[in-house]
Amino acid sequence: MSVAFVYKHRMTSEVLVVDIDRARELDAARQYWKHVSTVDPIVILQLIVKSNGQKRAKIIRELSEQP
């Protein structure tokens, strides 16, 4: 199973989607990066592709917010 990790920069709000190796690096820089979500990229892409404009935008926005 493949997973992706979503991080958000604490000062700039930049969002990164990374693999497990990069996630370990970002965890070491916790003062700058905050882990906000772990997702199955295939499932998320299927949801985005099948959704209409507003729903698609909501899914993408929710990925970068802490649950």
C-alpha positions in Angstrom: 0.0 0.0 0.0 1.3 3.4 -0.9 0.6 6.5 1.3 1.3 10.1 0.9 2.0 12.6 3.8 0.7 16.1 3.6 2.7 18.9 5.4 2.0 22.6 5.8 4.7 25.2 6.4 4.0 27.0 9.7 4.9 30.5 8.4 4.2 30.5 4.7 1.3 28.0 4.6 3.1 26.2 1.7 1.7 22.6 1.3 3.8 19.6 0.4 2.8 16.1 -0.4 5.7 13.7 0.2 6.7 10.1 0.5 7.8 8.4 3.7 11.5 9.3 3.3 10.8 13.0 2.8 8.3 12.9 5.7 11.0 11.8 8.0 13.1 14.8 7.1 10.2 17.1 7.6 9.4 15.6 11.0 12.9 16.5 12.0 12.1 20.1 11.1 8.9 20.3 13.2 9.4 23.9 14.1 8.8 24.7 10.4 6.6 21.9 9.1 3.3 20.5 10.5 2.0 17.1 9.5 -1.7 17.6 8.6 -2.8 14.4 6.9 -1.8 11.0 5.7 -3.7 9.8 2.6 -3.9 7.0 0.1 -3.1 8.9 -3.1 -5.0 6.6 -5.4 -8.3 7.1 -3.4 -7.8 10.8 -3.2 -7.1 11.2 -6.9 -10.2 9.1 -7.7 -12.3 11.4 -5.5 -10.8 14.5 -7.1 -11.3 13.3 -10.7 -14.9 12.2 -10.1 -15.9 15.4 -8.3 -17.3 18.6 -9.7 -15.7 22.1 -9.3 -16.9 23.1 -5.8 -16.6 19.6 -4.3 -13.2 19.2 -5.9 -12.0 22.4 -4.4 -13.3 21.4 -1.0 -11.5 18.1 -1.1 -8.2 19.8 -2.0 -8.7 22.4 0.7 -9.5 19.8 3.4 -6.3 17.9 2.6 -4.2 20.8 3.9 -6.2 21.4 7.1 -5.6 19.5 10.3 -8.5 17.2 11.1 
